[in-house]
Amino acid sequence: MDITVYFMGQLLGRLAASVLVVWLVCWLLSRLKFKPAWHALKRGYSLLAILMIWVLGMVGNIHAGEDTRAMIINQVDPLDLVIWTEAEPEWITRTEMYRDRPVFIAETPEHYYPPAAMSWTVMPFSISDAEMPGVMQQALRGARQNYNRSDTSTEALTPALITDQQYGTLRGQQAEFNGRLGDTPVDVQFFIGAEPGKPAVMMQVYTLQGKLPHLEHQIRRSWNNVHYMKNQ
């Protein structure tokens, strides 16, 4: 899990809430007397209760997959997509043109670890299930070149590298690979998918090498909620 100011705030906030709950119980059992309640709060059984409440709260949050975390819902008109991005802390978003195609980009704020960026674009055609493997190989070859990978031949793109994947209503294929941005080694997750008969959506995320698992929840929260604007 990435260590951020927000995450540390979550830990301290849950600890404070646990202390408050146990103190209120001690206060009620002390017949609403503050001094006896304070002394009871410092006893071993009270500290154990605080620890248990705090740990159970954190475990519940993990099992929930942090799905309750606030997200920003971006209506990206140039892509005709609705894209969810992180709100706590808020990722920095923009739309720019790349090879005459609009691309929506979301980047982690300064001092966030690990630094990362996601991008989305829409291909100007739909893809059938039969066409998907060929389109994926061609698009993945270009993506690997963008990250300074030289092994972009068809032989290098083995079936083991490409897997079937679905995010929300988008069904397609996904690959992970490593590369470089300038002098920085990075890991990349690359996906192409669509709803039947609709333009294909290309999504990718990159971060420092070895840190892609740290973005599991961020990827799931965002990519599972990408949908076409006309589906609203």
mmCIF file of the C-alpha atoms, coordinates in Angstrom:
data_MODEL
# 
_entry.id   MODEL 
# 
loop_
_atom_site.group_PDB 
_atom_site.id 
_atom_site.type_symbol 
_atom_site.label_atom_id 
_atom_site.label_alt_id 
_atom_site.label_comp_id 
_atom_site.label_asym_id 
_atom_site.label_entity_id 
_atom_site.label_seq_id 
_atom_site.pdbx_PDB_ins_code 
_atom_site.Cartn_x 
_atom_site.Cartn_y 
_atom_site.Cartn_z 
_atom_site.occupancy 
_atom_site.B_iso_or_equiv 
_atom_site.pdbx_formal_charge 
_atom_site.auth_seq_id 
_atom_site.auth_comp_id 
_atom_site.auth_asym_id 
_atom_site.auth_atom_id 
_atom_site.pdbx_PDB_model_num 
ATOM 1   C CA . MET A 1 1   ? 0.000   0.000   0.000   1.00 0.00 ? 1   MET A CA 1 
ATOM 2   C CA . ASP A 1 2   ? 1.408   3.428   -0.885  1.00 0.00 ? 2   ASP A CA 1 
ATOM 3   C CA . ILE A 1 3   ? 2.251   5.645   2.098   1.00 0.00 ? 3   ILE A CA 1 
ATOM 4   C CA . THR A 1 4   ? 0.635   9.037   1.578   1.00 0.00 ? 4   THR A CA 1 
ATOM 5   C CA . VAL A 1 5   ? -0.403  11.909  3.834   1.00 0.00 ? 5   VAL A CA 1 
ATOM 6   C CA . TYR A 1 6   ? -3.991  10.811  3.254   1.00 0.00 ? 6   TYR A CA 1 
ATOM 7   C CA . PHE A 1 7   ? -3.260  7.241   4.367   1.00 0.00 ? 7   PHE A CA 1 
ATOM 8   C CA . MET A 1 8   ? -1.471  8.399   7.530   1.00 0.00 ? 8   MET A CA 1 
ATOM 9   C CA . GLY A 1 9   ? -4.415  10.657  8.259   1.00 0.00 ? 9   GLY A CA 1 
ATOM 10  C CA . GLN A 1 10  ? -6.709  7.653   7.898   1.00 0.00 ? 10  GLN A CA 1 
ATOM 11  C CA . LEU A 1 11  ? -4.673  5.690   10.451  1.00 0.00 ? 11  LEU A CA 1 
ATOM 12  C CA . LEU A 1 12  ? -4.579  8.526   12.996  1.00 0.00 ? 12  LEU A CA 1 
ATOM 13  C CA . GLY A 1 13  ? -8.254  9.356   12.476  1.00 0.00 ? 13  GLY A CA 1 
ATOM 14  C CA . ARG A 1 14  ? -9.317  5.752   13.083  1.00 0.00 ? 14  ARG A CA 1 
ATOM 15  C CA . LEU A 1 15  ? -7.119  5.589   16.184  1.00 0.00 ? 15  LEU A CA 1 
ATOM 16  C CA . ALA A 1 16  ? -8.686  8.769   17.586  1.00 0.00 ? 16  ALA A CA 1 
ATOM 17  C CA . ALA A 1 17  ? -12.163 7.417   16.894  1.00 0.00 ? 17  ALA A CA 1 
ATOM 18  C CA . SER A 1 18  ? -11.288 4.145   18.679  1.00 0.00 ? 18  SER A CA 1 
ATOM 19  C CA . VAL A 1 19  ? -10.057 6.061   21.738  1.00 0.00 ? 19  VAL A CA 1 
ATOM 20  C CA . LEU A 1 20  ? -13.228 8.146   21.784  1.00 0.00 ? 20  LEU A CA 1 
ATOM 21  C CA . VAL A 1 21  ? -15.495 5.087   21.634  1.00 0.00 ? 21  VAL A CA 1 
ATOM 22  C CA . VAL A 1 22  ? -13.698 3.364   24.542  1.00 0.00 ? 22  VAL A CA 1 
ATOM 23  C CA . TRP A 1 23  ? -13.635 6.593   26.587  1.00 0.00 ? 23  TRP A CA 1 
ATOM 24  C CA . LEU A 1 24  ? -17.388 7.050   26.136  1.00 0.00 ? 24  LEU A CA 1 
ATOM 25  C CA . VAL A 1 25  ? -17.967 3.495   27.392  1.00 0.00 ? 25  VAL A CA 1 
ATOM 26  C CA . CYS A 1 26  ? -15.720 4.156   30.421  1.00 0.00 ? 26  CYS A CA 1 
ATOM 27  C CA . TRP A 1 27  ? -17.531 7.444   31.057  1.00 0.00 ? 27  TRP A CA 1 
ATOM 28  C CA . LEU A 1 28  ? -20.937 5.762   31.015  1.00 0.00 ? 28  LEU A CA 1 
ATOM 29  C CA . LEU A 1 29  ? -19.742 2.933   33.287  1.00 0.00 ? 29  LEU A CA 1 
ATOM 30  C CA . SER A 1 30  ? -18.300 5.577   35.673  1.00 0.00 ? 30  SER A CA 1 
ATOM 31  C CA . ARG A 1 31  ? -21.758 7.165   35.955  1.00 0.00 ? 31  ARG A CA 1 
ATOM 32  C CA . LEU A 1 32  ? -20.767 10.189  33.848  1.00 0.00 ? 32  LEU A CA 1 
ATOM 33  C CA . LYS A 1 33  ? -17.761 11.084  36.026  1.00 0.00 ? 33  LYS A CA 1 
ATOM 34  C CA . PHE A 1 34  ? -14.759 12.310  34.072  1.00 0.00 ? 34  PHE A CA 1 
ATOM 35  C CA . LYS A 1 35  ? -11.895 11.493  36.449  1.00 0.00 ? 35  LYS A CA 1 
ATOM 36  C CA . PRO A 1 36  ? -12.817 7.817   37.031  1.00 0.00 ? 36  PRO A CA 1 
ATOM 37  C CA . ALA A 1 37  ? -13.446 7.469   33.284  1.00 0.00 ? 37  ALA A CA 1 
ATOM 38  C CA . TRP A 1 38  ? -9.961  8.820   32.531  1.00 0.00 ? 38  TRP A CA 1 
ATOM 39  C CA . HIS A 1 39  ? -8.338  6.387   34.962  1.00 0.00 ? 39  HIS A CA 1 
ATOM 40  C CA . ALA A 1 40  ? -10.331 3.494   33.474  1.00 0.00 ? 40  ALA A CA 1 
ATOM 41  C CA . LEU A 1 41  ? -9.230  4.509   29.972  1.00 0.00 ? 41  LEU A CA 1 
ATOM 42  C CA . LYS A 1 42  ? -5.568  4.003   30.954  1.00 0.00 ? 42  LYS A CA 1 
ATOM 43  C CA . ARG A 1 43  ? -6.092  0.456   32.206  1.00 0.00 ? 43  ARG A CA 1 
ATOM 44  C CA . GLY A 1 44  ? -4.875  -2.505  30.214  1.00 0.00 ? 44  GLY A CA 1 
ATOM 45  C CA . TYR A 1 45  ? -8.307  -3.765  29.177  1.00 0.00 ? 45  TYR A CA 1 
ATOM 46  C CA . SER A 1 46  ? -9.216  -0.340  27.812  1.00 0.00 ? 46  SER A CA 1 
ATOM 47  C CA . LEU A 1 47  ? -6.007  -0.109  25.771  1.00 0.00 ? 47  LEU A CA 1 
ATOM 48  C CA . LEU A 1 48  ? -6.663  -3.605  24.421  1.00 0.00 ? 48  LEU A CA 1 
ATOM 49  C CA . ALA A 1 49  ? -10.193 -2.569  23.446  1.00 0.00 ? 49  ALA A CA 1 
ATOM 50  C CA . ILE A 1 50  ? -8.827  0.508   21.628  1.00 0.00 ? 50  ILE A CA 1 
ATOM 51  C CA . LEU A 1 51  ? -6.364  -1.656  19.720  1.00 0.00 ? 51  LEU A CA 1 
ATOM 52  C CA . MET A 1 52  ? -9.025  -4.202  18.751  1.00 0.00 ? 52  MET A CA 1 
ATOM 53  C CA . ILE A 1 53  ? -11.467 -1.544  17.507  1.00 0.00 ? 53  ILE A CA 1 
ATOM 54  C CA . TRP A 1 54  ? -8.706  0.149   15.508  1.00 0.00 ? 54  TRP A CA 1 
ATOM 55  C CA . VAL A 1 55  ? -7.491  -3.088  13.908  1.00 0.00 ? 55  VAL A CA 1 
ATOM 56  C CA . LEU A 1 56  ? -11.019 -4.292  13.097  1.00 0.00 ? 56  LEU A CA 1 
ATOM 57  C CA . GLY A 1 57  ? -11.744 -0.960  11.437  1.00 0.00 ? 57  GLY A CA 1 
ATOM 58  C CA . MET A 1 58  ? -8.647  -1.232  9.265   1.00 0.00 ? 58  MET A CA 1 
ATOM 59  C CA . VAL A 1 59  ? -9.388  -4.860  8.346   1.00 0.00 ? 59  VAL A CA 1 
ATOM 60  C CA . GLY A 1 60  ? -12.932 -3.916  7.368   1.00 0.00 ? 60  GLY A CA 1 
ATOM 61  C CA . ASN A 1 61  ? -11.577 -1.148  5.176   1.00 0.00 ? 61  ASN A CA 1 
ATOM 62  C CA . ILE A 1 62  ? -9.213  -3.554  3.404   1.00 0.00 ? 62  ILE A CA 1 
ATOM 63  C CA . HIS A 1 63  ? -11.960 -6.136  2.805   1.00 0.00 ? 63  HIS A CA 1 
ATOM 64  C CA . ALA A 1 64  ? -14.167 -3.405  1.389   1.00 0.00 ? 64  ALA A CA 1 
ATOM 65  C CA . GLY A 1 65  ? -11.392 -2.653  -1.107  1.00 0.00 ? 65  GLY A CA 1 
ATOM 66  C CA . GLU A 1 66  ? -11.571 1.026   -0.077  1.00 0.00 ? 66  GLU A CA 1 
ATOM 67  C CA . ASP A 1 67  ? -14.587 1.360   -2.383  1.00 0.00 ? 67  ASP A CA 1 
ATOM 68  C CA . THR A 1 68  ? -16.018 4.111   -0.198  1.00 0.00 ? 68  THR A CA 1 
ATOM 69  C CA . ARG A 1 69  ? -13.147 6.484   -1.010  1.00 0.00 ? 69  ARG A CA 1 
ATOM 70  C CA . ALA A 1 70  ? -14.340 9.601   -2.821  1.00 0.00 ? 70  ALA A CA 1 
ATOM 71  C CA . MET A 1 71  ? -13.708 9.788   -6.562  1.00 0.00 ? 71  MET A CA 1 
ATOM 72  C CA . ILE A 1 72  ? -13.926 12.597  -9.117  1.00 0.00 ? 72  ILE A CA 1 
ATOM 73  C CA . ILE A 1 73  ? -16.251 11.841  -12.032 1.00 0.00 ? 73  ILE A CA 1 
ATOM 74  C CA . ASN A 1 74  ? -14.870 13.427  -15.211 1.00 0.00 ? 74  ASN A CA 1 
ATOM 75  C CA . GLN A 1 75  ? -17.128 13.808  -18.231 1.00 0.00 ? 75  GLN A CA 1 
ATOM 76  C CA . VAL A 1 76  ? -14.562 13.844  -21.017 1.00 0.00 ? 76  VAL A CA 1 
ATOM 77  C CA . ASP A 1 77  ? -16.430 15.176  -24.049 1.00 0.00 ? 77  ASP A CA 1 
ATOM 78  C CA . PRO A 1 78  ? -13.602 14.717  -26.600 1.00 0.00 ? 78  PRO A CA 1 
ATOM 79  C CA . LEU A 1 79  ? -13.594 10.977  -25.800 1.00 0.00 ? 79  LEU A CA 1 
ATOM 80  C CA . ASP A 1 80  ? -17.335 10.640  -25.144 1.00 0.00 ? 80  ASP A CA 1 
ATOM 81  C CA . LEU A 1 81  ? -16.348 8.849   -21.919 1.00 0.00 ? 81  LEU A CA 1 
ATOM 82  C CA . VAL A 1 82  ? -17.025 9.169   -18.212 1.00 0.00 ? 82  VAL A CA 1 
ATOM 83  C CA . ILE A 1 83  ? -13.777 8.533   -16.320 1.00 0.00 ? 83  ILE A CA 1 
ATOM 84  C CA . TRP A 1 84  ? -13.320 8.293   -12.558 1.00 0.00 ? 84  TRP A CA 1 
ATOM 85  C CA . THR A 1 85  ? -10.091 9.599   -10.992 1.00 0.00 ? 85  THR A CA 1 
ATOM 86  C CA . GLU A 1 86  ? -8.799  9.758   -7.429  1.00 0.00 ? 86  GLU A CA 1 
ATOM 87  C CA . ALA A 1 87  ? -10.011 12.607  -5.207  1.00 0.00 ? 87  ALA A CA 1 
ATOM 88  C CA . GLU A 1 88  ? -8.055  11.947  -1.989  1.00 0.00 ? 88  GLU A CA 1 
ATOM 89  C CA . PRO A 1 89  ? -5.460  13.050  -2.822  1.00 0.00 ? 89  PRO A CA 1 
ATOM 90  C CA . GLU A 1 90  ? -6.692  14.563  -6.059  1.00 0.00 ? 90  GLU A CA 1 
ATOM 91  C CA . TRP A 1 91  ? -4.919  13.410  -9.205  1.00 0.00 ? 91  TRP A CA 1 
ATOM 92  C CA . ILE A 1 92  ? -4.083  16.146  -11.718 1.00 0.00 ? 92  ILE A CA 1 
ATOM 93  C CA . THR A 1 93  ? -5.997  15.757  -14.989 1.00 0.00 ? 93  THR A CA 1 
ATOM 94  C CA . ARG A 1 94  ? -5.754  17.231  -18.465 1.00 0.00 ? 94  ARG A CA 1 
ATOM 95  C CA . THR A 1 95  ? -6.692  16.475  -22.061 1.00 0.00 ? 95  THR A CA 1 
ATOM 96  C CA . GLU A 1 96  ? -4.122  16.771  -24.820 1.00 0.00 ? 96  GLU A CA 1 
ATOM 97  C CA . MET A 1 97  ? -3.715  15.718  -28.440 1.00 0.00 ? 97  MET A CA 1 
ATOM 98  C CA . TYR A 1 98  ? -1.422  12.861  -29.433 1.00 0.00 ? 98  TYR A CA 1 
ATOM 99  C CA . ARG A 1 99  ? -1.122  11.973  -33.125 1.00 0.00 ? 99  ARG A CA 1 
ATOM 100 C CA . ASP A 1 100 ? -4.354  13.875  -33.841 1.00 0.00 ? 100 ASP A CA 1 
ATOM 101 C CA . ARG A 1 101 ? -6.228  11.870  -31.180 1.00 0.00 ? 101 ARG A CA 1 
ATOM 102 C CA . PRO A 1 102 ? -7.466  13.329  -27.853 1.00 0.00 ? 102 PRO A CA 1 
ATOM 103 C CA . VAL A 1 103 ? -5.970  11.677  -24.766 1.00 0.00 ? 103 VAL A CA 1 
ATOM 104 C CA . PHE A 1 104 ? -7.197  12.162  -21.185 1.00 0.00 ? 104 PHE A CA 1 
ATOM 105 C CA . ILE A 1 105 ? -4.379  11.978  -18.619 1.00 0.00 ? 105 ILE A CA 1 
ATOM 106 C CA . ALA A 1 106 ? -4.445  11.733  -14.813 1.00 0.00 ? 106 ALA A CA 1 
ATOM 107 C CA . GLU A 1 107 ? -1.212  12.099  -12.825 1.00 0.00 ? 107 GLU A CA 1 
ATOM 108 C CA . THR A 1 108 ? -0.435  11.731  -9.144  1.00 0.00 ? 108 THR A CA 1 
ATOM 109 C CA . PRO A 1 109 ? 0.161   14.986  -7.251  1.00 0.00 ? 109 PRO A CA 1 
ATOM 110 C CA . GLU A 1 110 ? 3.583   16.108  -6.072  1.00 0.00 ? 110 GLU A CA 1 
ATOM 111 C CA . HIS A 1 111 ? 5.080   14.084  -3.192  1.00 0.00 ? 111 HIS A CA 1 
ATOM 112 C CA . TYR A 1 112 ? 2.758   11.112  -3.871  1.00 0.00 ? 112 TYR A CA 1 
ATOM 113 C CA . TYR A 1 113 ? 4.454   7.722   -3.755  1.00 0.00 ? 113 TYR A CA 1 
ATOM 114 C CA . PRO A 1 114 ? 4.744   5.897   -5.993  1.00 0.00 ? 114 PRO A CA 1 
ATOM 115 C CA . PRO A 1 115 ? 4.397   8.543   -8.722  1.00 0.00 ? 115 PRO A CA 1 
ATOM 116 C CA . ALA A 1 116 ? 2.124   7.310   -11.498 1.00 0.00 ? 116 ALA A CA 1 
ATOM 117 C CA . ALA A 1 117 ? 0.024   8.364   -14.462 1.00 0.00 ? 117 ALA A CA 1 
ATOM 118 C CA . MET A 1 118 ? -2.997  6.912   -16.249 1.00 0.00 ? 118 MET A CA 1 
ATOM 119 C CA . SER A 1 119 ? -4.230  7.734   -19.738 1.00 0.00 ? 119 SER A CA 1 
ATOM 120 C CA . TRP A 1 120 ? -7.297  6.962   -21.825 1.00 0.00 ? 120 TRP A CA 1 
ATOM 121 C CA . THR A 1 121 ? -8.065  7.358   -25.498 1.00 0.00 ? 121 THR A CA 1 
ATOM 122 C CA . VAL A 1 122 ? -10.729 6.049   -27.884 1.00 0.00 ? 122 VAL A CA 1 
ATOM 123 C CA . MET A 1 123 ? -9.942  4.291   -31.135 1.00 0.00 ? 123 MET A CA 1 
ATOM 124 C CA . PRO A 1 124 ? -12.030 5.456   -34.132 1.00 0.00 ? 124 PRO A CA 1 
ATOM 125 C CA . PHE A 1 125 ? -13.510 2.005   -34.740 1.00 0.00 ? 125 PHE A CA 1 
ATOM 126 C CA . SER A 1 126 ? -15.127 -0.919  -32.969 1.00 0.00 ? 126 SER A CA 1 
ATOM 127 C CA . ILE A 1 127 ? -13.435 -4.311  -32.535 1.00 0.00 ? 127 ILE A CA 1 
ATOM 128 C CA . SER A 1 128 ? -15.021 -7.735  -32.716 1.00 0.00 ? 128 SER A CA 1 
ATOM 129 C CA . ASP A 1 129 ? -13.808 -10.595 -30.532 1.00 0.00 ? 129 ASP A CA 1 
ATOM 130 C CA . ALA A 1 130 ? -12.140 -12.155 -33.575 1.00 0.00 ? 130 ALA A CA 1 
ATOM 131 C CA . GLU A 1 131 ? -10.286 -8.926  -34.409 1.00 0.00 ? 131 GLU A CA 1 
ATOM 132 C CA . MET A 1 132 ? -9.136  -8.211  -30.848 1.00 0.00 ? 132 MET A CA 1 
ATOM 133 C CA . PRO A 1 133 ? -5.906  -10.301 -30.809 1.00 0.00 ? 133 PRO A CA 1 
ATOM 134 C CA . GLY A 1 134 ? -4.563  -8.659  -33.983 1.00 0.00 ? 134 GLY A CA 1 
ATOM 135 C CA . VAL A 1 135 ? -5.476  -5.133  -32.876 1.00 0.00 ? 135 VAL A CA 1 
ATOM 136 C CA . MET A 1 136 ? -3.983  -5.751  -29.439 1.00 0.00 ? 136 MET A CA 1 
ATOM 137 C CA . GLN A 1 137 ? -0.696  -6.987  -30.862 1.00 0.00 ? 137 GLN A CA 1 
ATOM 138 C CA . GLN A 1 138 ? -0.372  -3.964  -33.133 1.00 0.00 ? 138 GLN A CA 1 
ATOM 139 C CA . ALA A 1 139 ? -1.298  -1.454  -30.412 1.00 0.00 ? 139 ALA A CA 1 
ATOM 140 C CA . LEU A 1 140 ? 0.934   -3.142  -27.842 1.00 0.00 ? 140 LEU A CA 1 
ATOM 141 C CA . ARG A 1 141 ? 3.861   -3.039  -30.234 1.00 0.00 ? 141 ARG A CA 1 
ATOM 142 C CA . GLY A 1 142 ? 3.437   0.730   -30.516 1.00 0.00 ? 142 GLY A CA 1 
ATOM 143 C CA . ALA A 1 143 ? 3.037   1.132   -26.754 1.00 0.00 ? 143 ALA A CA 1 
ATOM 144 C CA . ARG A 1 144 ? 6.246   -0.762  -26.053 1.00 0.00 ? 144 ARG A CA 1 
ATOM 145 C CA . GLN A 1 145 ? 8.102   1.432   -28.541 1.00 0.00 ? 145 GLN A CA 1 
ATOM 146 C CA . ASN A 1 146 ? 6.825   4.498   -26.671 1.00 0.00 ? 146 ASN A CA 1 
ATOM 147 C CA . TYR A 1 147 ? 8.539   3.149   -23.538 1.00 0.00 ? 147 TYR A CA 1 
ATOM 148 C CA . ASN A 1 148 ? 11.794  2.437   -25.366 1.00 0.00 ? 148 ASN A CA 1 
ATOM 149 C CA . ARG A 1 149 ? 11.341  -1.311  -25.685 1.00 0.00 ? 149 ARG A CA 1 
ATOM 150 C CA . SER A 1 150 ? 13.162  -2.774  -28.682 1.00 0.00 ? 150 SER A CA 1 
ATOM 151 C CA . ASP A 1 151 ? 11.659  -6.300  -28.550 1.00 0.00 ? 151 ASP A CA 1 
ATOM 152 C CA . THR A 1 152 ? 8.459   -5.382  -30.409 1.00 0.00 ? 152 THR A CA 1 
ATOM 153 C CA . SER A 1 153 ? 8.401   -8.140  -32.999 1.00 0.00 ? 153 SER A CA 1 
ATOM 154 C CA . THR A 1 154 ? 5.391   -10.438 -33.245 1.00 0.00 ? 154 THR A CA 1 
ATOM 155 C CA . GLU A 1 155 ? 7.507   -13.247 -31.799 1.00 0.00 ? 155 GLU A CA 1 
ATOM 156 C CA . ALA A 1 156 ? 8.232   -11.175 -28.692 1.00 0.00 ? 156 ALA A CA 1 
ATOM 157 C CA . LEU A 1 157 ? 4.527   -10.615 -28.006 1.00 0.00 ? 157 LEU A CA 1 
ATOM 158 C CA . THR A 1 158 ? 3.827   -14.129 -26.768 1.00 0.00 ? 158 THR A CA 1 
ATOM 159 C CA . PRO A 1 159 ? 0.361   -15.321 -25.700 1.00 0.00 ? 159 PRO A CA 1 
ATOM 160 C CA . ALA A 1 160 ? 1.637   -15.452 -22.116 1.00 0.00 ? 160 ALA A CA 1 
ATOM 161 C CA . LEU A 1 161 ? 2.199   -11.702 -22.223 1.00 0.00 ? 161 LEU A CA 1 
ATOM 162 C CA . ILE A 1 162 ? -1.372  -10.891 -23.313 1.00 0.00 ? 162 ILE A CA 1 
ATOM 163 C CA . THR A 1 163 ? -4.377  -11.959 -21.221 1.00 0.00 ? 163 THR A CA 1 
ATOM 164 C CA . ASP A 1 164 ? -8.139  -11.567 -21.512 1.00 0.00 ? 164 ASP A CA 1 
ATOM 165 C CA . GLN A 1 165 ? -9.490  -8.931  -19.117 1.00 0.00 ? 165 GLN A CA 1 
ATOM 166 C CA . GLN A 1 166 ? -12.697 -7.065  -18.336 1.00 0.00 ? 166 GLN A CA 1 
ATOM 167 C CA . TYR A 1 167 ? -13.203 -3.752  -16.523 1.00 0.00 ? 167 TYR A CA 1 
ATOM 168 C CA . GLY A 1 168 ? -16.821 -2.866  -15.885 1.00 0.00 ? 168 GLY A CA 1 
ATOM 169 C CA . THR A 1 169 ? -18.581 -3.157  -19.242 1.00 0.00 ? 169 THR A CA 1 
ATOM 170 C CA . LEU A 1 170 ? -15.337 -3.043  -21.255 1.00 0.00 ? 170 LEU A CA 1 
ATOM 171 C CA . ARG A 1 171 ? -14.160 -6.476  -22.354 1.00 0.00 ? 171 ARG A CA 1 
ATOM 172 C CA . GLY A 1 172 ? -10.812 -6.914  -24.079 1.00 0.00 ? 172 GLY A CA 1 
ATOM 173 C CA . GLN A 1 173 ? -7.171  -7.820  -23.543 1.00 0.00 ? 173 GLN A CA 1 
ATOM 174 C CA . GLN A 1 174 ? -4.395  -6.606  -21.253 1.00 0.00 ? 174 GLN A CA 1 
ATOM 175 C CA . ALA A 1 175 ? -0.617  -6.783  -21.016 1.00 0.00 ? 175 ALA A CA 1 
ATOM 176 C CA . GLU A 1 176 ? 2.033   -5.676  -18.535 1.00 0.00 ? 176 GLU A CA 1 
ATOM 177 C CA . PHE A 1 177 ? 5.600   -4.823  -19.490 1.00 0.00 ? 177 PHE A CA 1 
ATOM 178 C CA . ASN A 1 178 ? 8.555   -2.764  -18.316 1.00 0.00 ? 178 ASN A CA 1 
ATOM 179 C CA . GLY A 1 179 ? 10.305  0.031   -20.133 1.00 0.00 ? 179 GLY A CA 1 
ATOM 180 C CA . ARG A 1 180 ? 11.861  3.434   -19.598 1.00 0.00 ? 180 ARG A CA 1 
ATOM 181 C CA . LEU A 1 181 ? 10.727  7.037   -19.517 1.00 0.00 ? 181 LEU A CA 1 
ATOM 182 C CA . GLY A 1 182 ? 13.907  8.975   -20.091 1.00 0.00 ? 182 GLY A CA 1 
ATOM 183 C CA . ASP A 1 183 ? 16.348  7.493   -17.590 1.00 0.00 ? 183 ASP A CA 1 
ATOM 184 C CA . THR A 1 184 ? 13.636  6.122   -15.271 1.00 0.00 ? 184 THR A CA 1 
ATOM 185 C CA . PRO A 1 185 ? 12.697  2.408   -15.364 1.00 0.00 ? 185 PRO A CA 1 
ATOM 186 C CA . VAL A 1 186 ? 8.900   1.986   -15.284 1.00 0.00 ? 186 VAL A CA 1 
ATOM 187 C CA . ASP A 1 187 ? 6.264   -0.753  -15.311 1.00 0.00 ? 187 ASP A CA 1 
ATOM 188 C CA . VAL A 1 188 ? 3.266   -0.373  -17.617 1.00 0.00 ? 188 VAL A CA 1 
ATOM 189 C CA . GLN A 1 189 ? -0.213  -1.915  -17.623 1.00 0.00 ? 189 GLN A CA 1 
ATOM 190 C CA . PHE A 1 190 ? -1.916  -1.648  -21.022 1.00 0.00 ? 190 PHE A CA 1 
ATOM 191 C CA . PHE A 1 191 ? -5.539  -2.510  -21.907 1.00 0.00 ? 191 PHE A CA 1 
ATOM 192 C CA . ILE A 1 192 ? -7.803  -2.353  -24.946 1.00 0.00 ? 192 ILE A CA 1 
ATOM 193 C CA . GLY A 1 193 ? -11.494 -3.173  -24.631 1.00 0.00 ? 193 GLY A CA 1 
ATOM 194 C CA . ALA A 1 194 ? -14.988 -2.144  -25.601 1.00 0.00 ? 194 ALA A CA 1 
ATOM 195 C CA . GLU A 1 195 ? -18.663 -2.849  -25.408 1.00 0.00 ? 195 GLU A CA 1 
ATOM 196 C CA . PRO A 1 196 ? -19.996 -4.741  -28.461 1.00 0.00 ? 196 PRO A CA 1 
ATOM 197 C CA . GLY A 1 197 ? -20.394 -2.441  -31.448 1.00 0.00 ? 197 GLY A CA 1 
ATOM 198 C CA . LYS A 1 198 ? -18.833 0.599   -29.737 1.00 0.00 ? 198 LYS A CA 1 
ATOM 199 C CA . PRO A 1 199 ? -15.454 2.310   -30.239 1.00 0.00 ? 199 PRO A CA 1 
ATOM 200 C CA . ALA A 1 200 ? -12.587 0.575   -28.493 1.00 0.00 ? 200 ALA A CA 1 
ATOM 201 C CA . VAL A 1 201 ? -11.091 2.232   -25.392 1.00 0.00 ? 201 VAL A CA 1 
ATOM 202 C CA . MET A 1 202 ? -7.345  2.152   -24.774 1.00 0.00 ? 202 MET A CA 1 
ATOM 203 C CA . MET A 1 203 ? -6.214  2.572   -21.145 1.00 0.00 ? 203 MET A CA 1 
ATOM 204 C CA . GLN A 1 204 ? -2.741  2.471   -19.672 1.00 0.00 ? 204 GLN A CA 1 
ATOM 205 C CA . VAL A 1 205 ? -0.988  3.218   -16.399 1.00 0.00 ? 205 VAL A CA 1 
ATOM 206 C CA . TYR A 1 206 ? 2.700   3.476   -15.592 1.00 0.00 ? 206 TYR A CA 1 
ATOM 207 C CA . THR A 1 207 ? 4.680   3.830   -12.382 1.00 0.00 ? 207 THR A CA 1 
ATOM 208 C CA . LEU A 1 208 ? 8.133   3.117   -11.010 1.00 0.00 ? 208 LEU A CA 1 
ATOM 209 C CA . GLN A 1 209 ? 9.480   -0.347  -11.741 1.00 0.00 ? 209 GLN A CA 1 
ATOM 210 C CA . GLY A 1 210 ? 8.211   -2.868  -9.188  1.00 0.00 ? 210 GLY A CA 1 
ATOM 211 C CA . LYS A 1 211 ? 5.496   -0.541  -7.859  1.00 0.00 ? 211 LYS A CA 1 
ATOM 212 C CA . LEU A 1 212 ? 2.563   -1.477  -10.114 1.00 0.00 ? 212 LEU A CA 1 
ATOM 213 C CA . PRO A 1 213 ? 0.932   -3.700  -7.411  1.00 0.00 ? 213 PRO A CA 1 
ATOM 214 C CA . HIS A 1 214 ? 0.760   -0.609  -5.175  1.00 0.00 ? 214 HIS A CA 1 
ATOM 215 C CA . LEU A 1 215 ? -1.786  0.879   -7.611  1.00 0.00 ? 215 LEU A CA 1 
ATOM 216 C CA . GLU A 1 216 ? -4.155  -2.104  -7.575  1.00 0.00 ? 216 GLU A CA 1 
ATOM 217 C CA . HIS A 1 217 ? -6.993  -0.256  -5.837  1.00 0.00 ? 217 HIS A CA 1 
ATOM 218 C CA . GLN A 1 218 ? -6.539  2.958   -7.824  1.00 0.00 ? 218 GLN A CA 1 
ATOM 219 C CA . ILE A 1 219 ? -6.671  1.052   -11.116 1.00 0.00 ? 219 ILE A CA 1 
ATOM 220 C CA . ARG A 1 220 ? -9.728  -0.944  -10.067 1.00 0.00 ? 220 ARG A CA 1 
ATOM 221 C CA . ARG A 1 221 ? -11.633 2.071   -8.768  1.00 0.00 ? 221 ARG A CA 1 
ATOM 222 C CA . SER A 1 222 ? -11.019 3.996   -11.971 1.00 0.00 ? 222 SER A CA 1 
ATOM 223 C CA . TRP A 1 223 ? -11.037 1.421   -14.754 1.00 0.00 ? 223 TRP A CA 1 
ATOM 224 C CA . ASN A 1 224 ? -14.057 -0.532  -13.491 1.00 0.00 ? 224 ASN A CA 1 
ATOM 225 C CA . ASN A 1 225 ? -16.132 2.650   -13.762 1.00 0.00 ? 225 ASN A CA 1 
ATOM 226 C CA . VAL A 1 226 ? -15.136 3.867   -17.225 1.00 0.00 ? 226 VAL A CA 1 
ATOM 227 C CA . HIS A 1 227 ? -18.215 4.020   -19.460 1.00 0.00 ? 227 HIS A CA 1 
ATOM 228 C CA . TYR A 1 228 ? -19.513 5.738   -22.565 1.00 0.00 ? 228 TYR A CA 1 
ATOM 229 C CA . MET A 1 229 ? -21.332 9.019   -21.901 1.00 0.00 ? 229 MET A CA 1 
ATOM 230 C CA . LYS A 1 230 ? -24.448 7.943   -23.793 1.00 0.00 ? 230 LYS A CA 1 
ATOM 231 C CA . ASN A 1 231 ? -24.835 5.062   -21.309 1.00 0.00 ? 231 ASN A CA 1 
ATOM 232 C CA . GLN A 1 232 ? -25.638 7.479   -18.459 1.00 0.00 ? 232 GLN A CA 1 
# 
